[in-house]
Amino acid sequence: EREVAEEMLINADPNLWAETYLNDIDKPNVPLILREYQKEINRDCNSIALRWSRGLGKTMSLSIRLLWETITEPDLTCAVFAPRIKHIDDIFGYVEKLTRRSEYIKSRILDPKKAKEFGDTNSKIPKIYFANGSKIEFYHTQSKVAREQVRGTRAQKLFFDEAVLIDPEFFTAVSGLISSRGNAPFIWMQSTPERKGDRFYDFCQQADIHLHKRCYDDPSWNDEKEKAARLLAPDDISFAREFEAKFVDDNWYAFPEAGLDSSLRLAEQVNGKLNYQQKNYLSVEEIK
């Protein structure tokens, strides 16, 4: 009875569960130790937005959460949506490494032959089946098959990786999952941000947990890394987006609005109109 009680307590806490049963993917015999900001996301809620810079472990955190959800809750379906095959492969890779380094996890995953009783293993939608009846489905959002089959999933928990790169029309297809059931699903959405006003920006403003973490929150970040990052970043805007996880205003991408307004007024004074789309540009002399 004591062992059962201890297991129940561990299973109820995703952070304790991860550090009890998982090992470091780079050090197979070393228990996994979560960073403090990785622990912050595992509070009870209905929606989580991770606005993290590159290299802070978004994919690792998502992979850990997927395993905890499906192993500790029977008959649960988690659906993972990512814009490119590479992103799906990355998540698969982390799940595989975490599984391979834990006898506890391996004992709870079904092999493909046994998985047949739980569903169609020949489906083009990759799946991982667990002995308790739970499963993880992976959808590559640019795939025509995924677009057709997403409406048929019964997933109760939805995970979106690199959300800013997912086609808005795909979000529309997924929204049908919400309207077709009684209870709203759990939603986890993560990305390095792009600009204000896009779908990920809106989600961050409404999520129960919106965690904004920058490169400076990485314990291994130092002056040498920052110097290299700034050298490699094409401009300050790219650094702000990729390493500081800042949403960027649209006018950051070109000229300041005041400068554009002045140029437009000057153009109208010179030739009366500005036919941009018809390729009727101003000459150098007109600009002078």
Secondary structure as a PSIPRED ss2 file (coil, helix, strand):
# PSIPRED VFORMAT (PSIPRED V4.0)

   1 E C   1.000  0.000  0.000
   2 R H   0.000  1.000  0.000
   3 E H   0.000  1.000  0.000
   4 V H   0.000  1.000  0.000
   5 A H   0.000  1.000  0.000
   6 E H   0.000  1.000  0.000
   7 E H   0.000  1.000  0.000
   8 M H   0.000  1.000  0.000
   9 L H   0.000  1.000  0.000
  10 I H   0.000  1.000  0.000
  11 N H   0.000  1.000  0.000
  12 A H   0.000  1.000  0.000
  13 D C   1.000  0.000  0.000
  14 P H   0.000  1.000  0.000
  15 N H   0.000  1.000  0.000
  16 L H   0.000  1.000  0.000
  17 W H   0.000  1.000  0.000
  18 A H   0.000  1.000  0.000
  19 E H   0.000  1.000  0.000
  20 T H   0.000  1.000  0.000
  21 Y H   0.000  1.000  0.000
  22 L C   1.000  0.000  0.000
  23 N E   0.000  0.000  1.000
  24 D C   1.000  0.000  0.000
  25 I C   1.000  0.000  0.000
  26 D C   1.000  0.000  0.000
  27 K C   1.000  0.000  0.000
  28 P C   1.000  0.000  0.000
  29 N C   1.000  0.000  0.000
  30 V C   1.000  0.000  0.000
  31 P E   0.000  0.000  1.000
  32 L C   1.000  0.000  0.000
  33 I C   1.000  0.000  0.000
  34 L C   1.000  0.000  0.000
  35 R C   1.000  0.000  0.000
  36 E H   0.000  1.000  0.000
  37 Y H   0.000  1.000  0.000
  38 Q H   0.000  1.000  0.000
  39 K H   0.000  1.000  0.000
  40 E H   0.000  1.000  0.000
  41 I C   1.000  0.000  0.000
  42 N C   1.000  0.000  0.000
  43 R C   1.000  0.000  0.000
  44 D C   1.000  0.000  0.000
  45 C C   1.000  0.000  0.000
  46 N C   1.000  0.000  0.000
  47 S E   0.000  0.000  1.000
  48 I E   0.000  0.000  1.000
  49 A E   0.000  0.000  1.000
  50 L E   0.000  0.000  1.000
  51 R E   0.000  0.000  1.000
  52 W E   0.000  0.000  1.000
  53 S C   1.000  0.000  0.000
  54 R C   1.000  0.000  0.000
  55 G C   1.000  0.000  0.000
  56 L C   1.000  0.000  0.000
  57 G C   1.000  0.000  0.000
  58 K H   0.000  1.000  0.000
  59 T H   0.000  1.000  0.000
  60 M H   0.000  1.000  0.000
  61 S H   0.000  1.000  0.000
  62 L H   0.000  1.000  0.000
  63 S H   0.000  1.000  0.000
  64 I H   0.000  1.000  0.000
  65 R H   0.000  1.000  0.000
  66 L H   0.000  1.000  0.000
  67 L H   0.000  1.000  0.000
  68 W H   0.000  1.000  0.000
  69 E H   0.000  1.000  0.000
  70 T H   0.000  1.000  0.000
  71 I H   0.000  1.000  0.000
  72 T H   0.000  1.000  0.000
  73 E C   1.000  0.000  0.000
  74 P C   1.000  0.000  0.000
  75 D C   1.000  0.000  0.000
  76 L C   1.000  0.000  0.000
  77 T E   0.000  0.000  1.000
  78 C E   0.000  0.000  1.000
  79 A E   0.000  0.000  1.000
  80 V E   0.000  0.000  1.000
  81 F E   0.000  0.000  1.000
  82 A E   0.000  0.000  1.000
  83 P C   1.000  0.000  0.000
  84 R C   1.000  0.000  0.000
  85 I H   0.000  1.000  0.000
  86 K H   0.000  1.000  0.000
  87 H H   0.000  1.000  0.000
  88 I H   0.000  1.000  0.000
  89 D H   0.000  1.000  0.000
  90 D H   0.000  1.000  0.000
  91 I H   0.000  1.000  0.000
  92 F H   0.000  1.000  0.000
  93 G H   0.000  1.000  0.000
  94 Y H   0.000  1.000  0.000
  95 V H   0.000  1.000  0.000
  96 E H   0.000  1.000  0.000
  97 K H   0.000  1.000  0.000
  98 L H   0.000  1.000  0.000
  99 T H   0.000  1.000  0.000
 100 R H   0.000  1.000  0.000
 101 R C   1.000  0.000  0.000
 102 S C   1.000  0.000  0.000
 103 E H   0.000  1.000  0.000
 104 Y H   0.000  1.000  0.000
 105 I H   0.000  1.000  0.000
 106 K H   0.000  1.000  0.000
 107 S C   1.000  0.000  0.000
 108 R C   1.000  0.000  0.000
 109 I E   0.000  0.000  1.000
 110 L C   1.000  0.000  0.000
 111 D C   1.000  0.000  0.000
 112 P H   0.000  1.000  0.000
 113 K H   0.000  1.000  0.000
 114 K H   0.000  1.000  0.000
 115 A H   0.000  1.000  0.000
 116 K H   0.000  1.000  0.000
 117 E H   0.000  1.000  0.000
 118 F H   0.000  1.000  0.000
 119 G C   1.000  0.000  0.000
 120 D C   1.000  0.000  0.000
 121 T C   1.000  0.000  0.000
 122 N C   1.000  0.000  0.000
 123 S C   1.000  0.000  0.000
 124 K C   1.000  0.000  0.000
 125 I C   1.000  0.000  0.000
 126 P C   1.000  0.000  0.000
 127 K E   0.000  0.000  1.000
 128 I E   0.000  0.000  1.000
 129 Y E   0.000  0.000  1.000
 130 F E   0.000  0.000  1.000
 131 A C   1.000  0.000  0.000
 132 N C   1.000  0.000  0.000
 133 G C   1.000  0.000  0.000
 134 S C   1.000  0.000  0.000
 135 K E   0.000  0.000  1.000
 136 I E   0.000  0.000  1.000
 137 E E   0.000  0.000  1.000
 138 F E   0.000  0.000  1.000
 139 Y E   0.000  0.000  1.000
 140 H E   0.000  0.000  1.000
 141 T C   1.000  0.000  0.000
 142 Q C   1.000  0.000  0.000
 143 S C   1.000  0.000  0.000
 144 K H   0.000  1.000  0.000
 145 V H   0.000  1.000  0.000
 146 A H   0.000  1.000  0.000
 147 R H   0.000  1.000  0.000
 148 E H   0.000  1.000  0.000
 149 Q H   0.000  1.000  0.000
 150 V H   0.000  1.000  0.000
 151 R H   0.000  1.000  0.000
 152 G H   0.000  1.000  0.000
 153 T C   1.000  0.000  0.000
 154 R C   1.000  0.000  0.000
 155 A C   1.000  0.000  0.000
 156 Q C   1.000  0.000  0.000
 157 K E   0.000  0.000  1.000
 158 L E   0.000  0.000  1.000
 159 F E   0.000  0.000  1.000
 160 F E   0.000  0.000  1.000
 161 D C   1.000  0.000  0.000
 162 E C   1.000  0.000  0.000
 163 A H   0.000  1.000  0.000
 164 V H   0.000  1.000  0.000
 165 L H   0.000  1.000  0.000
 166 I C   1.000  0.000  0.000
 167 D C   1.000  0.000  0.000
 168 P H   0.000  1.000  0.000
 169 E H   0.000  1.000  0.000
 170 F H   0.000  1.000  0.000
 171 F H   0.000  1.000  0.000
 172 T H   0.000  1.000  0.000
 173 A H   0.000  1.000  0.000
 174 V H   0.000  1.000  0.000
 175 S H   0.000  1.000  0.000
 176 G H   0.000  1.000  0.000
 177 L H   0.000  1.000  0.000
 178 I H   0.000  1.000  0.000
 179 S H   0.000  1.000  0.000
 180 S C   1.000  0.000  0.000
 181 R C   1.000  0.000  0.000
 182 G C   1.000  0.000  0.000
 183 N C   1.000  0.000  0.000
 184 A C   1.000  0.000  0.000
 185 P C   1.000  0.000  0.000
 186 F E   0.000  0.000  1.000
 187 I E   0.000  0.000  1.000
 188 W E   0.000  0.000  1.000
 189 M E   0.000  0.000  1.000
 190 Q E   0.000  0.000  1.000
 191 S E   0.000  0.000  1.000
 192 T C   1.000  0.000  0.000
 193 P C   1.000  0.000  0.000
 194 E C   1.000  0.000  0.000
 195 R E   0.000  0.000  1.000
 196 K C   1.000  0.000  0.000
 197 G C   1.000  0.000  0.000
 198 D C   1.000  0.000  0.000
 199 R H   0.000  1.000  0.000
 200 F H   0.000  1.000  0.000
 201 Y H   0.000  1.000  0.000
 202 D H   0.000  1.000  0.000
 203 F H   0.000  1.000  0.000
 204 C H   0.000  1.000  0.000
 205 Q H   0.000  1.000  0.000
 206 Q H   0.000  1.000  0.000
 207 A C   1.000  0.000  0.000
 208 D C   1.000  0.000  0.000
 209 I E   0.000  0.000  1.000
 210 H E   0.000  0.000  1.000
 211 L E   0.000  0.000  1.000
 212 H E   0.000  0.000  1.000
 213 K E   0.000  0.000  1.000
 214 R C   1.000  0.000  0.000
 215 C H   0.000  1.000  0.000
 216 Y H   0.000  1.000  0.000
 217 D H   0.000  1.000  0.000
 218 D C   1.000  0.000  0.000
 219 P C   1.000  0.000  0.000
 220 S C   1.000  0.000  0.000
 221 W C   1.000  0.000  0.000
 222 N C   1.000  0.000  0.000
 223 D H   0.000  1.000  0.000
 224 E H   0.000  1.000  0.000
 225 K H   0.000  1.000  0.000
 226 E H   0.000  1.000  0.000
 227 K H   0.000  1.000  0.000
 228 A H   0.000  1.000  0.000
 229 A H   0.000  1.000  0.000
 230 R H   0.000  1.000  0.000
 231 L H   0.000  1.000  0.000
 232 L H   0.000  1.000  0.000
 233 A C   1.000  0.000  0.000
 234 P C   1.000  0.000  0.000
 235 D C   1.000  0.000  0.000
 236 D H   0.000  1.000  0.000
 237 I H   0.000  1.000  0.000
 238 S H   0.000  1.000  0.000
 239 F H   0.000  1.000  0.000
 240 A H   0.000  1.000  0.000
 241 R H   0.000  1.000  0.000
 242 E H   0.000  1.000  0.000
 243 F C   1.000  0.000  0.000
 244 E C   1.000  0.000  0.000
 245 A C   1.000  0.000  0.000
 246 K C   1.000  0.000  0.000
 247 F C   1.000  0.000  0.000
 248 V E   0.000  0.000  1.000
 249 D C   1.000  0.000  0.000
 250 D H   0.000  1.000  0.000
 251 N H   0.000  1.000  0.000
 252 W H   0.000  1.000  0.000
 253 Y H   0.000  1.000  0.000
 254 A C   1.000  0.000  0.000
 255 F C   1.000  0.000  0.000
 256 P C   1.000  0.000  0.000
 257 E H   0.000  1.000  0.000
 258 A H   0.000  1.000  0.000
 259 G H   0.000  1.000  0.000
 260 L H   0.000  1.000  0.000
 261 D H   0.000  1.000  0.000
 262 S H   0.000  1.000  0.000
 263 S H   0.000  1.000  0.000
 264 L H   0.000  1.000  0.000
 265 R H   0.000  1.000  0.000
 266 L H   0.000  1.000  0.000
 267 A H   0.000  1.000  0.000
 268 E H   0.000  1.000  0.000
 269 Q H   0.000  1.000  0.000
 270 V H   0.000  1.000  0.000
 271 N H   0.000  1.000  0.000
 272 G C   1.000  0.000  0.000
 273 K C   1.000  0.000  0.000
 274 L C   1.000  0.000  0.000
 275 N E   0.000  0.000  1.000
 276 Y C   1.000  0.000  0.000
 277 Q C   1.000  0.000  0.000
 278 Q C   1.000  0.000  0.000
 279 K C   1.000  0.000  0.000
 280 N E   0.000  0.000  1.000
 281 Y C   1.000  0.000  0.000
 282 L C   1.000  0.000  0.000
 283 S C   1.000  0.000  0.000
 284 V H   0.000  1.000  0.000
 285 E H   0.000  1.000  0.000
 286 E H   0.000  1.000  0.000
 287 I H   0.000  1.000  0.000
 288 K C   1.000  0.000  0.000
